[in-house]
Amino acid sequence: MHGKKKWYASLGQLLIPLVAMALLILFNLLRDPGFFSIGLATNSSGNRVLTGNIISIIDSASELAIISMGMTLVTAACGGQDISVGAVGAISGAVFVKVLQAMGSISVGSVLLGLLLCCLATILFKLFNGTLVAVFHIQPMIATLILYSCGRSIAYWINGDATPQLNSPIISTIGMTLPGIPVPTPIFAVILVGLLLVLVFRLTTTQLYTQTVGINQGAARLNGIHPTAVKLLSFALLGVCVSVAAVTGVCRLGQLNHKTLLADIEMDAILAVAIGGNSLGGGRFRLSGSILGAYIIQMLTTTLYAMNVAPVNVKAYKAVVIIIIVIAGSPVVKSKLTALWAKFRTGKSDSIRRKEAD
């Protein structure tokens, strides 16, 4: 019985994003039955790759899905959001490219070293944010506004105003496809990050502690949990996610542009967390909900472009749809629907009992 209740609770949290995804799929099928068709084509590297809107959606949402997972942890632990992920991602990408340039050649070893160093740099910047939040008790959005404002300037100082080109089969493999595998490589990056976080949750008490601190810091402290350490850990894990997303973005384009890398991704990441049924006030969370939210946002964007909506108007249409989804998943609406469903179930049970009595 307990397992059944837990399953119902999980389904309830994912109900809004699942319904939103189903409606988008239905709308696209009615508008264009071939919208989700999948084919095979040869890319610029000579590899056979899967093509089609559904592949494009899953591939294009990779960086957003990765950052959304980290944003979920910070939101759950701190009851607030980090709005500097895009700017710090630009720093991470700049460090990655700088390391490759310093090595003189692009090899598997230099790429791994670049990933490691940019990951460490990103974690340090995120720990700066985390210190402001966890130690000095500054509201997360205000604390992260500092790097949101100056992060891309720091990336400029690292690499200058140049747009370094990374012409290498290794970079193309990371950003496009593995030879002989028609699935875009960034999709595997999402799977890898997701599996690593799940492994961390299974082998440690990170998930439980994060949720406990997000629900009630005082109670967590009384139970021997250190809220400051948990919050710093959530920012560090977000740093890992940001660095992986930044490297994926750099390799996808084959160049670094600190002005456009992960631009505006922070707002979409926060929306993905909200659409995924996670409370923006902290507490319980589901990474699967945030990942689903990221794909919903990307599917909505792709749908609007397929309908020939001008790029300048896409954000306005997205805002309207997202407002509807967020309101539908708000605690007020959820409580009303729960009360309505309970009333319906009670009325149905009374009707059955009357029939049995007759």
C-alpha positions in Angstrom: 0.0 0.0 0.0 2.8 2.4 0.9 4.5 1.7 -2.5 1.2 2.3 -4.3 0.8 5.7 -2.5 4.4 6.6 -3.4 3.7 5.8 -7.1 0.6 7.9 -7.1 2.5 10.8 -5.5 5.2 10.6 -8.2 2.6 10.4 -11.0 0.8 13.4 -9.5 4.0 15.5 -9.5 4.6 14.6 -13.2 0.9 14.9 -14.2 1.1 18.5 -15.5 4.3 18.1 -17.6 3.0 14.8 -19.0 -0.3 16.4 -20.0 1.5 19.4 -21.5 3.8 17.0 -23.5 0.8 15.0 -24.6 -1.1 18.1 -25.8 1.9 19.4 -27.7 2.3 16.0 -29.4 -1.4 15.8 -30.2 -1.4 19.4 -31.6 1.6 18.7 -33.8 0.1 15.4 -35.1 -3.1 17.2 -36.0 -1.3 20.1 -37.6 1.3 17.9 -39.5 1.0 14.1 -39.3 4.6 13.9 -40.5 6.0 16.2 -37.8 7.5 13.3 -35.8 8.8 11.3 -38.8 12.4 10.1 -38.5 14.8 9.5 -41.3 18.5 8.9 -42.0 20.9 11.4 -43.7 24.6 12.0 -44.1 26.1 14.9 -42.1 29.1 17.1 -43.0 31.5 14.6 -41.4 30.2 11.8 -43.6 28.4 9.9 -40.8 24.9 8.6 -41.1 22.7 10.3 -38.6 19.0 10.3 -37.6 17.0 13.3 -38.7 13.6 14.7 -38.0 11.9 17.1 -35.6 11.8 14.7 -32.7 15.6 14.1 -33.0 16.2 17.8 -33.3 14.1 18.5 -30.2 15.9 15.9 -28.0 19.3 17.0 -29.3 18.7 20.8 -29.1 17.4 20.5 -25.6 20.5 18.7 -24.3 22.3 21.7 -22.7 19.0 22.9 -21.2 18.2 19.5 -19.8 21.7 19.1 -18.2 21.6 22.6 -16.5 18.0 22.0 -15.4 19.1 19.0 -13.4 21.6 21.1 -11.5 19.1 24.0 -11.1 16.7 21.5 -9.6 19.2 20.7 -6.8 19.9 24.3 -6.0 16.2 25.1 -6.0 15.4 22.2 -3.7 18.1 23.0 -1.2 18.0 26.8 -1.2 14.4 27.6 -2.1 15.7 29.9 -4.8 17.3 29.9 -8.3 20.7 30.6 -9.8 20.4 33.1 -12.6 24.1 33.1 -13.5 24.3 29.7 -15.1 24.5 31.1 -18.7 27.2 33.6 -17.8 29.3 31.1 -15.8 28.8 28.7 -18.7 30.6 31.3 -20.9 33.5 31.3 -18.4 33.6 27.5 -18.4 33.6 27.5 -22.2 36.4 30.1 -22.3 38.5 28.1 -19.9 38.0 24.9 -21.9 39.1 26.6 -25.2 42.0 28.3 -23.4 43.3 25.0 -22.2 43.0 23.5 -25.7 44.9 26.5 -27.1 47.6 26.2 -24.5 48.1 22.4 -25.2 48.8 23.3 -28.9 46.8 20.4 -30.3 43.4 18.8 -29.8 43.6 15.3 -28.6 41.6 13.1 -26.3 44.0 13.9 -23.4 43.8 17.7 -24.0 40.0 17.6 -24.2 39.7 15.6 -21.0 42.2 18.0 -19.3 40.2 21.0 -20.6 36.9 19.5 -19.3 38.5 18.8 -15.9 39.9 22.3 -15.5 36.8 24.1 -16.7 34.8 21.9 -14.4 37.0 22.9 -11.4 36.8 26.6 -12.4 33.0 26.4 -12.7 32.7 24.7 -9.3 34.8 27.5 -7.8 32.5 30.2 -9.2 29.4 28.3 -8.1 30.9 27.9 -4.6 31.3 31.7 -4.6 27.5 31.9 -5.2 26.9 29.1 -2.7 28.9 30.9 0.0 26.8 34.1 -0.4 23.6 32.0 -0.1 24.6 29.5 2.5 26.9 31.5 4.7 25.8 35.1 4.3 22.1 34.1 3.8 21.6 36.3 0.7 18.6 35.4 -1.4 19.8 33.1 -4.2 18.6 35.2 -7.1 20.3 38.3 -5.6 23.5 36.5 -4.8 23.8 35.1 -8.3 23.0 38.4 -9.9 26.7 39.3 -9.4 28.0 36.7 -11.8 25.0 37.1 -14.1 26.2 40.7 -14.6 29.9 40.2 -14.9 30.4 36.5 -16.0 30.6 37.1 -19.7 33.1 40.0 -19.1 35.3 37.5 -17.2 35.0 35.1 -20.2 36.1 38.0 -22.4 39.1 38.6 -20.2 40.1 34.9 -20.5 39.9 34.7 -24.4 39.5 38.3 -25.6 37.0 39.3 -28.2 38.1 36.6 -30.6 35.9 33.7 -31.7 38.4 30.7 -31.6 37.6 27.9 -34.1 38.0 24.3 -33.0 38.6 22.3 -36.2 39.0 18.8 -35.0 37.3 15.4 -35.5 37.3 14.9 -31.7 35.4 18.2 -31.2 32.9 17.3 -34.0 32.4 13.9 -32.4 31.5 15.5 -29.0 29.2 18.1 -30.6 27.6 16.0 -33.3 27.8 12.2 -33.6 30.0 9.3 -32.8 31.2 7.4 -35.9 28.8 4.5 -36.6 26.2 5.7 -34.1 23.4 7.8 -35.7 22.3 9.4 -32.4 23.6 12.9 -31.6 26.3 12.8 -29.0 24.8 15.6 -26.8 21.9 13.2 -26.0 24.4 10.8 -24.4 25.8 13.7 -22.4 22.3 14.1 -20.9 22.0 10.4 -20.1 25.5 10.4 -18.6 24.9 13.3 -16.3 21.5 11.9 -15.3 23.0 8.5 -14.5 25.8 10.1 -12.4 23.3 12.1 -10.3 21.1 9.0 -9.8 24.2 7.1 -8.7 25.1 9.8 -6.3 21.5 9.7 -4.9 21.6 5.9 -4.6 25.0 5.6 -2.9 24.7 8.7 -0.6 22.1 10.5 1.4 22.4 13.6 -0.9 18.8 13.5 -2.1 17.3 13.0 1.4 19.5 15.8 2.9 18.8 18.2 0.0 15.1 17.8 0.4 15.2 18.0 4.2 17.2 21.2 4.2 14.8 22.7 1.6 11.7 21.8 3.6 12.9 22.9 7.1 16.5 23.9 7.8 15.9 24.1 11.6 14.6 20.5 11.7 17.5 19.4 9.5 20.0 20.9 11.8 18.4 19.3 14.8 18.8 15.9 13.1 22.5 16.4 12.5 22.3 17.7 8.9 24.6 20.7 8.1 22.4 23.0 5.9 25.5 25.1 4.8 27.3 22.0 3.5 24.2 20.7 1.7 23.7 24.0 0.0 27.3 24.3 -1.1 27.2 20.7 -2.4 24.1 21.6 -4.5 25.9 24.6 -6.1 29.0 22.4 -6.7 26.8 19.8 -8.6 25.2 22.6 -10.5 28.8 23.7 -11.5 29.5 20.2 -12.9 26.3 20.4 -14.9 27.1 23.9 -16.2 30.6 22.9 -17.3 29.3 19.8 -19.2 26.6 21.9 -20.9 29.2 24.6 -21.8 31.6 22.1 -23.3 28.8 20.5 -25.3 27.7 23.9 -26.6 31.3 24.8 -27.6 31.8 21.4 -29.4 28.4 21.6 -31.1 29.3 25.0 -32.8 33.0 24.2 -33.1 33.9 27.6 -31.7 33.6 29.8 -28.7 31.5 32.9 -28.7 31.2 34.1 -25.1 28.4 36.5 -26.0 26.0 33.7 -27.3 27.1 30.5 -25.5 24.2 29.4 -23.3 22.6 32.8 -23.7 19.2 33.2 -21.8 19.4 29.6 -20.7 18.9 30.5 -17.0 15.3 31.5 -17.5 14.5 28.4 -19.5 16.2 26.3 -16.8 14.0 27.8 -14.1 10.9 27.3 -16.2 11.9 23.7 -16.8 12.2 23.1 -13.1 8.7 24.7 -12.5 7.0 22.9 -15.4 8.5 19.7 -14.2 6.3 19.9 -11.0 9.1 20.9 -8.6 8.4 23.5 -6.0 10.4 26.7 -6.6 10.3 27.2 -2.8 12.5 24.2 -2.2 11.9 20.7 -0.8 11.0 17.5 -2.7 12.1 17.3 -6.2 12.3 15.0 -9.2 15.0 15.3 -11.8 12.9 13.5 -14.4 10.3 16.3 -14.1 12.9 18.9 -14.9 14.3 17.0 -17.8 10.7 16.6 -19.2 10.2 20.3 -18.7 13.3 21.1 -20.7 12.0 18.9 -23.6 8.6 20.6 -23.4 10.2 24.0 -23.7 12.2 22.9 -26.7 9.2 21.1 -28.4 7.2 24.3 -28.0 10.0 26.3 -29.6 10.3 23.9 -32.5 6.6 23.9 -33.0 6.4 27.7 -33.2 9.2 27.7 -35.7 7.5 25.0 -37.7 4.4 27.2 -37.8 6.6 30.0 -39.3 6.3 32.2 -36.3 8.8 35.1 -36.6 11.8 34.5 -34.2 11.1 37.9 -32.6 7.6 36.7 -31.6 8.6 33.2 -30.4 9.3 34.3 -26.8 5.9 36.0 -26.5 4.0 32.8 -27.6 6.2 30.7 -25.3 5.4 33.0 -22.4 1.7 32.6 -22.9 1.8 28.8 -23.1 4.3 28.6 -20.1 2.1 30.8 -18.0 -0.8 28.4 -18.6 1.3 25.4 -17.7 2.8 27.0 -14.6 -0.6 28.2 -13.3 -2.1 24.8 -14.0 0.7 23.3 -11.8 0.4 25.9 -9.0 -0.4 24.7 -5.5 -3.8 26.7 -5.6 -5.0 25.0 -8.7 -3.7 21.6 -7.6 -5.5 21.9 -4.2 -8.7 22.8 -6.0 -8.5 19.9 -8.4 -7.6 17.5 -5.6 -10.7 18.7 -3.6 -12.9 18.4 -6.8 -11.6 14.9 -7.4 -12.1 13.9 -3.8 -15.7 15.2 -4.0 -16.3 13.3 -7.2 -14.9 10.1 -5.6 -17.1 10.6 -2.5 -20.2 11.2 -4.6 -19.4 8.1 -6.7 -18.9 5.9 -3.6 -22.2 7.2 -2.1 -24.0 6.3 -5.3 -22.5 2.8 -5.3 -23.5 2.2 -1.7 -27.1 3.4 -2.4 -27.3 1.0 -5.3 -26.0 -1.9 -3.2 -28.5 -1.0 -0.4 -31.4 -1.1 -2.8 
